[in-house]
């Protein structure tokens, strides 16, 4: 019971950190173009994240069932504790440095590393792992393309509208697209901790199948909403101001593109990185190679590619240390 409570607390802690780490991406464009004040954007994002988190469970079931085989892991609680500690540490480090890295990558890498350290390769469900990794790799590329096409469509529709008038109008529209963005984030990102808690409940015999209980949904949704309410200005600054100079029309195109991709991924139970999707949608919507701050983009891309390998190593070490002293 103590170990189960510890896993739940760590999972909720991960969701809380995810709230101010990743949710910042959802409102960064609206804050940077002054469509919303930081305070109003955070309140709106917290509510929309909570709403999104309690309405979907497909991604949670993917995390719970498709990545590791609990039946082949002798120390399931150790694996989950090591994975959560690893993901939390990586999120805190990247938040402190202001790098919008992926919480999804961090958790998936951490789960894989801890399972491998405890039971070897047989504990990893490679088919599920491959599906998740493909979605994580493909979604940013798709976001880049859809962002470009979305902005092209908007330009064609509003080509005869005065530029200043159009931007003023799109600044008002951003309130709704930022809300949609935050809702989409809740439908996908909050699910990952739900999956971990459900795994723990099955592992300890409190559940007999990987079905997400309502109280788990509510706790994770509330935890992420509370984390969102604290903000995340470091990440907002990077995403909203240091990738490219955003205009409201670009921001609307980026918000719509990333929300569309995240919603489709959620429908099919695929965990994607909202960080990757939103950042790449912004780059695509810029339609100007020179408009992108490539030094910031390079830092982000390097964090994206290194997150899974680094968290695999960190969680494997933590799991080995815990097993050594228990």
N, C-alpha and C positions, 0 to 999 in steps of 0.2 A: 504494500500500500504506500509506503514511504517513497519507494522508487517511482511508482506510478504518479504520485503527486509531484515529484521532482520533474518528471518528464513533461507533465502538463504545464507546470510553471515555466520551464524552459521554452516550451513551444509557444506559450502566450507571450513570453519575453521576446522571442524571435518575431512574432507578429507585431508586437509593440514597436520594436526597432524598425521593422519593415515599414510601419506606418509613417515614421518621419524620414526614413531613408528613401523608399521608392515612391511613396505617394507624392513627394515633392515634385516628381517628374510630371505628374498629372496636372498640376496647377502652375508649373514654371512658365509656360507660355503666356497664360493669362496675367500673371503677376508682372512679367517682364515688359508687356505692352501696356501695362496700367489699365487693363480691362477690369481687373479686380484688385482691391487692396490685399495685402498679405493676410491680414486678419480675416477678412471675409472669404478669401479663397480657401483658407485652412478650415474654417467652419463648414463651408460648403463641401469640401473634399472629405472631411470626417464623416458627415452625414451620408454622402453618396457612396463612400467606401463601405460603410456599415450596411447600407441597403443592398449593394452588390454582393457582399459576402454572405448574406443570409439566404440568397435566392438560388445559389448554384452549388453543386457538390461534385461535378464530374471530374474536375482537376484533382480534388482531394482523393477521389477513389483511384486515380492514376498513380498518385504518390504512394498511397497505401498498398496497392496491389501489384504494380507493374515494375518496380525498381529492384527490390530485394525480396528474397524468400525467407520469411521468418522461420519456417520449418527447418531450415538448414543452418540457422544461426544459434549457437548454444547460449550466447549471452545477449539476448535481444534488447534488454533494458540498457546495457552498457553501450551498445551500438547507437541507440537513439539518443542517449545522453551525450555521447561523444560527438555525434553529428550536429546536434543542436548547439553545443558549446562552440564547435568549430565555425558554424555558420554565423553565430552571433558575433564572435571575435572578428571575423572577416568583414561583416557589415559595419561594425563599429570603427574598424580601421579605415575602411574606404569612406565612411561618412566623415570622419575626422579630417581626412585629406581632401574632402569635397569631390571625390571621384564617383560618378554615378554608375557603380558596378551593379551586377545582377544578384539579387537575393535568391532568385530561382537557381541560378548556377551554383551559388554558394551552398544551398541546402542539398541539391542533387549530388554535387561533388562530395559533400561531407557524408551523406548517407552511403555513397558508394565506397569511400575510403574506409569508413568505420566497419562496414560489412565485410570488406576484403580483409581488414586486419583481424577480425574476429573469426572468420570462417573460410577465407580464401575465395577464389573465383566462383566456386559453386553457389555461393550465396547471392550472386548478382544475376538478375534476370536480364540477359543481354538483349533480348528482343525488345523489352520495354525500355531499357536504357537507351538503345539505339533510336527508338521512336522519339523519345524525349529530346535527345541530343539533336536529332535532325530538325525537330520543331524549333529548338533554340537557335540553330544556325540559320534555318531558312527564314524565320520570321523577320529578322532585321533587314535581310535582302529584299524581302517582299515589301516591308515598310518603306524602304528607300524608293522602290518603284511606284508603289501606290501613292506615296507623298508627292512624287513628281507628277503623276497623272492627275491627281486630285487638284493640284494647283493649276495645271494646264486647263482643266475643265472649268475651274472658277474664273480664270482669265478670259476664256472664250465667252462665258455667260455674261460677265460684267465688263467686257472690253470697252463699251461705250459710256461707262459711268465714270464721272470725275474721280481721280485717284484719291483725293483727300476725303471726298464724300464717301467713297467706298470703304476706306479704312475706318472712318468713324462708325459706319454701319457694322463692319465686321468686328469692331471692338465690342459692340453690344452683343453680337452673336457669340463671341468668345465665352460669355458667361455660361451659355448653354453647352457649348462644346467642351469646356473645361469640366462641367458637371458630368457630361457623358464619359469623359476620359476617366474621371475619378470613380464613377460607377463601374466602368470596365475593369479598372485596376482591382477593385474589390471582388469582382466575379472570378478573377484568376489568382491573384497573389495571396489573398487570405486563405485560399483553399489548401495551401501547402502545409500549414500548421495543423489544419483539420485532419489531413491525411496522417500526419505523425501521431497525433493523439489517438486516432482510431486504430492505428497499428499497435499502439501501446495497450489499448483496451482489449484488443483481440489477443495480444501476446500474454496478458495477465489473466485472460479467461473471463473478462467482464462482457465481452461481445463474442458472438460465434461466427459473424460474417462482417466483411468490410463495408458496412453501411454507416454513414456519418450521422450520429445522434444530433437532435436539434440543439441540445444544450452545448455541444461542442461547437456547432455553427455560431451560436449566439456569443459564446465566450471569445472565440477567435475574431468575430466581427467587431465586438466591443473593444478588444485589445488593439486591433489595428486602427479603429476609429480614435481611440485615446492617443495612440502614437502619432496619428496624423494631426491631432489637435495641438501637439507640441511644435509642429512645423518641420523645418528641415532646410533652413535658408542656405546652408552650404551647397546642397545639391541643386536647389532652385537657381542659385546664382550661376552654377556651371551650365545647367541645361538651358536656362532662359536667356543668358547673356553672353556666355563664353563659347557657344558653338557657332552662332552667327547672329547678326543684328536682325531681330525679328520685327516684322510689321504684322498688324492684325490679320491681314489676308493670308499671309504665310502661316500664321499660328492656327487659324481656323482649318486650313488645309491639312496641317500636321495633326491636329487634334482629331479630325474626322477620320483620317487615314489610320492612325494608330488605334483608335477606338474600334474601328471596323475589324482590324486584324485580331485584336485581343478578344473581341466578342466571338469571332469565328473559331479561334483556338479554344475558347472556353466551351463552346457548343460541342466540340469534339473531344473534350477532356484533355487537351494538350497544355501543359504548363509552358508558358512563354515568358521571356523577360520583358516586363513593361518598360524597363530602363532602355533596353536595346531598341524596342519597337518605337518608343516615343522619340528617342534621339535620332534614329535613322529617318523617321518621318519628317522631322525638322530639317535634316540635311536634304532630303528629297524635295521638300516643299520650297527650299531656297532656290533651286534651279540655277544656282550660280556657284561654280566651283570656287571662284575667288571669294564668294561671300561666306564660305565656311572657314572657321578658325581651325586649321588642320593640326596645329600643335595640341589644342584641347582634344580634338577628335582622336589623335594618335594615342593620347593618354587613356582615353576611354576604351578604345579598341584593344589596347594592350591589357587593360584590366579585364575586359570581357574574355579574352583568350586565356588568360592566366588563372582566372577564378577557379574553374573546375580542377585543374591540376594541383593548384596550391591547397585548396580545401580538402582534396583527397589525401594529401600528405598530412595536413594538420589534424584531420579527424582520425587518420590511421594512428598517428602518434598518441593522440589523446586516448583512443580506445586501448592501445597497447599498454599505456601507463596505468589506466584504470584496472585493466585485467591483471596487471602485475601486482597491484596492491590490494586486490580483493580475492 
